[in-house]
Amino acid sequence: MANLGFDTRAVKIVRTRARRDAHVQRAQQMLVAAGLASLCVVAVAGVFLGQVL
């Protein structure tokens, strides 16, 4: 493939924004996963406490 020199400032800005948005989306996914995991831990602890008391 030929490099036709379309690497203008606008293209660089779009690439930077896309990369940043991808990082933000990944961070949000990890936060959701961590929230679900902690919710499951709390649910299991609640079940154990319910059986003990």
Secondary structure as UniProt FT lines:
FT   HELIX           9..52
//
